[in-house]
Amino acid sequence: MTSTNENAKSWSERELHPRLRACRALRPLLPDNDDDFRKTEMHFSTCTLKLVGACSEGNLASRPIRYLFADEVDKWPDDSSLEAPALELAMARLNFYRKISKACLASTPTVEAGAIWTNYLAGSQHRFHIPCPECGHAQPLRFEQLRWPEHHRDLAGMWDLAGVERDTHYHCESCEVAWPQSLQSDLIRRGQWISGNPKAPADHISAHISALYSPQISWGDLARMFLQKKESPGGLHDFYNNFLGLPWENRAAQVKEDAILALRDPSYRIAQLPPDIEPVILTLCADPGERSTHWTVEARIQTGESWVVDYGTVLAIEDLVSPEFLAARTYFLGEKKFTPRFGLIDSGWSAERVYSVCARSGGLYQPSKGSTASFGTWSQSAVNGYPGLRLVTYIDHTAKLELYLERINKKMPPLLHLPADAGQDFIRGHSGQQLLQNKHSRLAPFYWKKIAEDHYGDCTKLHGVAWWVLK
């Protein structure tokens, strides 16, 4: 079964019939009478094969079937006023052979609510995992782990596409070691399918694969196509569907990398204060994670306008109060010396450790926690067992709206500035944020999609919350 009868006839005449006639194993089973071997119905001596289009409601309801092979199901018609969706009608034909039937659905996904993606999520969610040649960590290939050098972009923001295609590597999600394209075939031979949904019914096997595994398309090809398509109308939609095998989401707003790059200030570099700007305060905020803790330093003037001064990672949360770390957080503007005087640490990952570090910081840090409420700003509350420590609870949705939609996308005050040499890791940590429509809630009509590796963006968000508190 495919999208239309015309597609079924064309495929049968062009590909299926010649292959069946050329197959020595099947040739003895073919009918002698050509009338029994038509384009859309073939009577073998052991079974009957019928090809139908999803638009033909009469064919869908005409007979019981044991095996259903459904192609491009996301392009099939949805329910009408008279009939159920085409896929439901086709699946109903299996009822007569329920105990011994089998259905195989295949498609390029279109949107999250489409038939193929909802069936994938309901099933075993198998993905092909590849072991890292350095650390051995098995992982499915994700486009987010492709990296290409920043020096292939000129000052006007234009990419040297040939250079990107040549120098793109895949980076292990665990140890960040770069895999060259030349290893792809060998790594795939060592891979295996692993289920991502152990609670799926035993008879519902689903799988996902993308062009990252393709022997015909290199990782550099994908990087180049992404850069070419992402600004064209519908280009990103096409890239997600046809090359990444992912559904497209209706975005209410999106933060693109170019919007982050536009914030770079040529007047200063990392670990410097911008000339002629004397801050009223430096803040230091951190976002702990499983493998490391990301931190950033910002300088602010009285209006709230801020400059990212420094950023980096430490291995442990406790390193944030080490004498060596704090001594290195000293910055100069002429003869004047500035050090951070306030900051927030996200307590979502390891609350007790964060509380302990904040209590030992002498008032430098306060713990913070994001709330899933859809309105409001922030509040403070006492922390049990830590006298004098106050937990800052902020509305994550509000903080992200201010940072990503207003200060970054619309460049609204208080303005945000980045050093001229802000690296690709810092840029990636802020880009890709997506505000999505939530059609199932009138109280919260929008929500932010979860983004991996957005730790630096979370630090910048915490600086905004810290300014709420300081004001």
Order of alpha helices (4+ residues) and beta strands (2+ residues): alpha-alpha-beta-beta-alpha-beta-alpha-beta-alpha-beta-beta-beta-alpha-beta-beta-alpha-beta-beta-alpha-alpha-beta-alpha-beta-beta-beta-beta-alpha-beta-beta-beta-alpha-beta-beta-beta-alpha-beta-alpha-beta-beta-alpha
